[in-house]
Amino acid sequence: MRILVYGAGAVGGYVGGRLAQAGHQVTLIVRDVTAESIDAKGLIIQENGQSVLAQPATTTSVAQTFLSPDIQFDLIIMGMKAYDLKTAIDHLVAFCPDPPPILTLQNGIGVERPLLDQFGPQRLIIGALTTPVSKPMSNQIVVERSDRGLGIAPAKLGQPISQWVNLFRQSGVTTEAYKDYESMKWSKALLNIVANATSAILNRPPGVVYKSEAMFDLEVRMLRETLAVMDALNLEVVDLPGSSARRLAFGVQKAPRLVLKPILTGIVAKGRGDKMPSFQIDLMAGKGQSEVIFHNGAIAKIGLAHNIPTPVNTALTDVLLRLARHELDWRDFDGKPGRLLAEVARFEKS
C-alpha cells in the first residue's frame, strides 16, 4: 500500500515506521531537520531494548508531497496534534481535494468533526492509539510500553474496517475494532485526563500529585463528572488495547475511597509515574495552546449543554488555557494545590 502520514511526530512516526517496516510505501510529512535525519540515517524504532530500522520517504509540506498530479495514496494518516488539525485540513484540501480514506489519530473528544464536515464519514476512519511513544531524537521513536495498541472504529456506523485492522495487525501493531467511535474516543479521553491537567498546572509528576489527598479527591470528582456526561449521551465505557477504562470507571463510581485510592494511584504509577504528561510538555514548550480544550474542555462544554455540573473540568480547562496563553503566572500554581482548589471553588459558585 502507498500510505501518507501527515504530521509524523512521535505518534505518526511510530505508526508510519511500523507500516514501512512491514513493506508498505510510506511517505512522512515532517519538518526539514527530521526529513534530513531520516533520509540520511533511517527511522529507528526502539522497543523492549531492541531497535529496528525503517526507511520511509519524507517530504516537508503537503505542496511538496503532491507536486506530481499523478501521485496516489491508498490511505492518509493524520498524525498532528488536535489543535493543528484544522490548518492541516486546509492544506490538504488545497492540494488533494479528493483524498483516499483518512485515518485520524488525534486524541480528544469531537476532534474529528472538521474532517467529517470536510470529507464526510464515508472517507473517515477513527483511531485511538494507547501505545505511549516518545521522540528523543528527530529520527528515533521509543515505544515506552509494548502492551498497548490501536483502536479503530468507522466514522459511519456499519462501515467495514477489517481492511485497516488487518493492515496494522500485519504490521506488528496490536489492533482492535470498535463499532462506535464515540464510545471509543470518550473512553480514551477518560484515560487521558487522569493526572494530566492537574499535573500540568501544578508542575509536578502524576505520582507526586496523587500523594496529595486533596488532589486525589479532585481527580475523582473530575472523572465522575466525565462519566455523568457519558451517561447522559448513552455512551458505553469500553476497554482499549492494554488499557482498562471499564475498570477505572467502575472503581470511580462504585469503590469506597479506601479501596479506590490505592487502585487509582497504582494505575497512575504504572501508566505515568514520574513522566510528565502531554499537557505539561506542551505548556513548558510555550506553544500557547493546549489539547485540554479537546478533553476537559469538551467534557465541560457538553456537560453544560446537558445541564450537568462540571466545575472541576471547567476549572482545569480555564486555568491551563490561561497558563498556556501567559494570562496567568505558572509560579502561582507551581506545587500549590490550594491555589488550584480555589479556582475550582470559584467555578462551583458561578
C-alpha positions as CSV (number, residue, x, y, z in Angstrom):
1,M,0.0,0.0,0.0
2,R,1.0,3.6,-0.6
3,I,0.5,5.5,2.7
4,L,0.9,9.2,3.6
5,V,1.5,10.1,7.2
6,Y,0.7,13.8,7.6
7,G,2.2,15.1,10.8
8,A,4.7,12.5,11.7
9,G,5.8,13.4,15.2
10,A,6.1,10.6,17.8
11,V,2.7,9.1,17.1
12,G,2.8,9.5,13.3
13,G,6.4,8.4,13.2
14,Y,5.7,5.2,15.2
15,V,2.7,4.2,13.0
16,G,4.4,5.2,9.8
17,G,7.6,3.4,10.8
18,R,5.8,0.2,11.6
19,L,4.0,0.3,8.2
20,A,7.2,1.0,6.4
21,Q,9.0,-1.8,8.3
22,A,6.2,-4.2,7.1
23,G,7.0,-3.3,3.4
24,H,4.4,-0.6,2.7
25,Q,5.4,2.5,0.7
26,V,5.2,5.2,3.4
27,T,5.7,8.9,3.0
28,L,6.1,11.1,6.1
29,I,5.4,14.8,6.0
30,V,7.9,16.1,8.6
31,R,10.0,19.2,9.5
32,D,13.1,19.9,7.5
33,V,15.5,18.7,10.2
34,T,13.6,15.5,10.7
35,A,13.5,14.8,6.9
36,E,17.2,15.3,6.7
37,S,17.9,12.9,9.6
38,I,15.5,10.2,8.4
39,D,16.8,10.4,4.8
40,A,20.4,10.1,6.0
41,K,20.0,7.5,8.8
42,G,16.6,6.0,8.6
43,L,13.8,5.9,11.2
44,I,14.8,4.0,14.3
45,I,12.0,2.4,16.4
46,Q,13.2,1.2,19.8
47,E,11.0,-1.3,21.8
48,N,11.9,-3.6,24.6
49,G,15.6,-2.8,24.3
50,Q,15.6,-3.7,20.6
51,S,15.9,-1.4,17.7
52,V,14.6,-1.8,14.1
53,L,15.3,0.5,11.2
54,A,12.7,1.6,8.7
55,Q,13.3,3.8,5.7
56,P,10.1,5.7,4.8
57,A,10.2,8.5,2.2
58,T,9.9,12.1,3.5
59,T,8.6,15.4,2.4
60,T,8.3,18.7,4.2
61,S,4.9,20.0,3.1
62,V,1.7,19.0,1.5
63,A,2.5,21.0,-1.5
64,Q,5.8,19.1,-2.0
65,T,4.1,15.8,-1.5
66,F,1.6,16.4,-4.3
67,L,4.0,18.1,-6.7
68,S,3.2,15.4,-9.3
69,P,-0.5,15.3,-10.2
70,D,-0.3,11.6,-10.8
71,I,0.7,10.7,-7.2
72,Q,-1.8,8.4,-5.5
73,F,-2.1,7.2,-1.9
74,D,-4.3,4.4,-0.6
75,L,-4.5,5.9,2.9
76,I,-3.7,9.2,4.6
77,I,-3.0,9.1,8.3
78,M,-3.4,12.4,10.2
79,G,-0.9,12.4,13.0
80,M,-0.6,16.0,14.1
81,K,-1.8,17.5,17.4
82,A,-5.5,18.1,17.7
83,Y,-5.1,21.9,17.7
84,D,-3.2,21.7,14.4
85,L,-5.8,19.7,12.6
86,K,-7.9,22.5,11.1
87,T,-4.9,24.1,9.4
88,A,-3.7,20.7,8.2
89,I,-7.1,20.1,6.6
90,D,-7.0,23.5,4.7
91,H,-3.6,22.5,3.2
92,L,-4.9,19.0,2.3
93,V,-8.0,20.4,0.6
94,A,-5.8,22.8,-1.4
95,F,-3.6,20.1,-2.9
96,C,-5.7,16.9,-2.5
97,P,-9.4,17.8,-2.6
98,D,-10.5,14.3,-3.4
99,P,-8.4,12.2,-0.9
100,P,-8.4,8.4,-0.3
101,P,-9.6,7.1,3.1
102,I,-8.3,9.1,6.0
103,L,-7.3,7.7,9.4
104,T,-7.3,10.3,12.2
105,L,-5.2,9.6,15.3
106,Q,-5.8,12.8,17.3
107,N,-6.6,12.5,21.0
108,G,-9.7,14.2,22.3
109,I,-13.5,14.5,22.0
110,G,-15.0,15.8,18.9
111,V,-11.7,16.5,17.3
112,E,-12.7,14.6,14.1
113,R,-15.6,16.9,13.4
114,P,-13.7,19.2,10.9
115,L,-12.7,16.1,8.9
116,L,-16.3,14.8,9.0
117,D,-17.6,18.2,7.8
118,Q,-15.0,18.5,5.0
119,F,-14.8,14.9,3.6
120,G,-17.9,13.1,5.0
121,P,-18.0,10.0,7.2
122,Q,-17.6,7.5,4.3
123,R,-13.9,8.6,3.9
124,L,-13.0,8.7,7.6
125,I,-11.7,6.0,9.9
126,I,-11.3,7.0,13.6
127,G,-8.2,5.8,15.5
128,A,-7.2,5.8,19.2
129,L,-3.6,4.9,20.0
130,T,-2.9,3.7,23.5
131,T,0.8,2.9,22.9
132,P,2.9,5.5,24.7
133,V,5.7,6.7,22.4
134,S,8.3,9.4,22.6
135,K,10.7,11.0,20.2
136,P,14.0,11.7,21.9
137,M,15.7,12.4,18.5
138,S,14.4,13.5,15.1
139,N,14.9,10.0,13.6
140,Q,14.2,7.9,16.7
141,I,10.9,6.7,18.2
142,V,10.8,5.0,21.6
143,V,7.9,2.7,22.5
144,E,7.6,3.1,26.2
145,R,5.1,0.3,26.8
146,S,4.6,-2.6,24.4
147,D,1.4,-4.0,25.9
148,R,-0.8,-1.4,24.4
149,G,-2.1,-0.9,20.8
150,L,-4.5,0.8,18.5
151,G,-8.3,1.0,18.4
152,I,-10.1,1.6,15.1
153,A,-13.7,2.5,14.5
154,P,-15.7,3.5,11.5
155,A,-17.0,7.1,11.3
156,K,-20.1,5.8,9.7
157,L,-21.9,3.1,11.7
158,G,-21.6,-0.3,10.0
159,Q,-18.9,0.8,7.5
160,P,-16.4,-2.1,7.1
161,I,-13.0,-1.5,8.6
162,S,-11.5,-5.0,8.6
163,Q,-9.0,-4.0,5.8
164,W,-7.5,-1.4,8.1
165,V,-7.5,-3.5,11.2
166,N,-5.6,-6.2,9.3
167,L,-3.2,-3.6,7.8
168,F,-2.0,-2.7,11.3
169,R,-2.1,-6.1,12.8
170,Q,0.1,-7.4,9.9
171,S,2.5,-4.5,10.6
172,G,3.0,-5.6,14.2
173,V,0.6,-3.2,15.9
174,T,-1.9,-4.8,18.3
175,T,-5.2,-3.5,16.9
176,E,-8.8,-3.9,17.9
177,A,-12.0,-2.9,16.1
178,Y,-14.9,-1.0,17.7
179,K,-18.4,-0.4,16.4
180,D,-19.0,3.1,17.9
181,Y,-16.2,5.6,17.6
182,E,-17.7,8.0,20.1
183,S,-17.6,5.3,22.9
184,M,-14.0,4.5,21.9
185,K,-12.9,8.2,21.9
186,W,-14.7,9.1,25.1
187,S,-13.2,6.0,26.8
188,K,-9.7,7.1,25.6
189,A,-10.4,10.6,26.9
190,L,-11.4,9.2,30.3
191,L,-7.9,7.5,30.4
192,N,-6.1,10.5,29.0
193,I,-7.4,13.0,31.6
194,V,-6.1,11.0,34.6
195,A,-3.4,13.1,36.2
196,N,-2.9,15.2,33.1
197,A,-4.3,18.7,33.6
198,T,-3.6,18.7,37.4
199,S,0.0,17.6,36.9
200,A,0.5,20.2,34.2
201,I,-1.0,23.0,36.3
202,L,0.9,22.1,39.5
203,N,4.1,21.3,37.5
204,R,4.5,18.0,39.4
205,P,4.7,14.4,38.1
206,P,1.5,12.4,38.4
207,G,2.9,10.2,41.1
208,V,3.6,13.2,43.2
209,V,0.1,14.8,42.5
210,Y,-1.6,11.6,43.7
211,K,0.1,11.8,47.0
212,S,-2.0,14.8,47.8
213,E,-5.3,13.8,49.4
214,A,-7.0,16.9,48.1
215,M,-5.7,16.4,44.5
216,F,-6.8,12.8,44.6
217,D,-10.3,13.8,45.6
218,L,-10.3,16.4,42.8
219,E,-9.2,13.8,40.2
220,V,-12.1,11.5,41.3
221,R,-14.6,14.4,41.0
222,M,-13.2,15.2,37.5
223,L,-13.7,11.5,36.5
224,R,-17.2,11.3,38.0
225,E,-18.2,14.4,36.1
226,T,-16.9,12.8,32.9
227,L,-18.8,9.6,33.5
228,A,-22.0,11.6,34.2
229,V,-21.7,13.3,30.8
230,M,-21.1,10.0,29.1
231,D,-24.1,8.5,30.8
232,A,-26.2,11.5,29.5
233,L,-25.0,10.7,26.0
234,N,-25.7,7.0,26.4
235,L,-22.1,6.2,25.6
236,E,-20.6,2.9,26.8
237,V,-17.2,2.8,28.5
238,V,-15.1,0.3,26.6
239,D,-11.7,-1.1,27.2
240,L,-8.9,-0.1,24.8
241,P,-5.9,-2.2,23.9
242,G,-3.9,-2.8,27.1
243,S,-6.0,-0.1,28.9
244,S,-9.0,-1.0,31.1
245,A,-11.3,2.1,31.0
246,R,-14.1,0.0,32.3
247,R,-12.2,-1.0,35.5
248,L,-11.4,2.7,36.0
249,A,-15.0,3.7,35.6
250,F,-16.3,1.0,37.9
251,G,-13.8,1.9,40.6
252,V,-14.6,5.6,40.4
253,Q,-18.3,5.1,40.6
254,K,-18.6,2.1,43.0
255,A,-15.5,1.6,45.1
256,P,-15.2,3.2,48.5
257,R,-12.4,5.7,48.8
258,L,-10.3,3.4,51.0
259,V,-10.3,0.9,48.2
260,L,-10.2,3.3,45.2
261,K,-7.2,5.3,46.3
262,P,-4.6,2.5,46.1
263,I,-6.1,1.2,42.9
264,L,-6.2,4.6,41.1
265,T,-2.8,5.5,42.5
266,G,-1.4,2.2,41.2
267,I,-2.9,2.9,37.7
268,V,-1.2,6.3,37.7
269,A,2.1,5.0,38.9
270,K,2.1,2.2,36.3
271,G,0.9,4.3,33.4
272,R,2.6,7.7,34.1
273,G,4.7,7.5,37.2
274,D,7.4,10.2,37.2
275,K,6.9,11.0,33.5
276,M,5.3,14.4,32.9
277,P,2.0,14.2,30.9
278,S,1.4,15.6,27.5
279,F,-0.4,18.8,28.7
280,Q,2.6,19.8,30.8
281,I,5.0,19.1,28.0
282,D,3.1,21.4,25.6
283,L,2.8,24.0,28.4
284,M,6.6,24.0,29.0
285,A,7.2,24.2,25.2
286,G,5.4,27.5,25.2
287,K,3.1,26.6,22.3
288,G,0.4,29.0,23.5
289,Q,-2.3,26.4,23.2
290,S,-3.3,23.1,24.8
291,E,-5.2,19.9,23.9
292,V,-7.0,20.4,27.2
293,I,-9.8,22.0,25.2
294,F,-10.5,18.6,23.5
295,H,-10.5,16.8,26.8
296,N,-11.6,18.5,29.9
297,G,-12.9,21.5,27.9
298,A,-15.1,19.3,25.6
299,I,-16.4,17.4,28.7
300,A,-17.3,20.8,30.3
301,K,-19.0,22.1,27.2
302,I,-21.1,19.1,26.6
303,G,-22.0,18.9,30.2
304,L,-23.2,22.4,30.1
305,A,-25.4,21.6,27.1
306,H,-27.0,18.7,29.1
307,N,-27.3,20.7,32.4
308,I,-24.7,18.5,34.1
309,P,-22.4,20.5,36.5
310,T,-18.7,20.1,35.6
311,P,-16.9,22.6,37.8
312,V,-13.7,20.6,38.0
313,N,-13.3,20.0,34.3
314,T,-14.3,23.7,33.7
315,A,-11.7,25.0,36.1
316,L,-8.9,22.7,34.9
317,T,-9.6,23.9,31.3
318,D,-9.7,27.6,32.2
319,V,-6.6,27.6,34.3
320,L,-4.5,25.5,31.9
321,L,-5.5,27.6,28.9
322,R,-4.7,30.8,30.7
323,L,-1.3,29.4,31.7
324,A,-0.6,28.4,28.1
325,R,-1.6,31.9,26.9
326,H,0.6,33.5,29.7
327,E,-2.5,35.2,31.2
328,L,-1.6,33.5,34.5
329,D,1.8,33.1,36.1
330,W,2.7,29.4,36.3
331,R,4.6,30.2,39.5
332,D,1.4,31.0,41.3
333,F,0.3,27.3,40.8
334,D,3.7,25.6,40.9
335,G,3.3,22.9,43.6
336,K,0.3,24.8,45.2
337,P,-2.8,22.6,45.3
338,G,-4.6,25.2,47.4
339,R,-4.4,27.7,44.5
340,L,-6.0,25.2,42.1
341,L,-8.7,24.3,44.6
342,A,-9.5,28.0,44.9
343,E,-10.1,28.2,41.2
344,V,-12.4,25.1,41.3
345,A,-14.4,26.7,44.2
346,R,-14.8,29.8,42.1
347,F,-16.5,27.8,39.3
348,E,-18.6,25.9,41.8
349,K,-20.1,29.2,42.9
350,S,-20.7,30.5,39.4
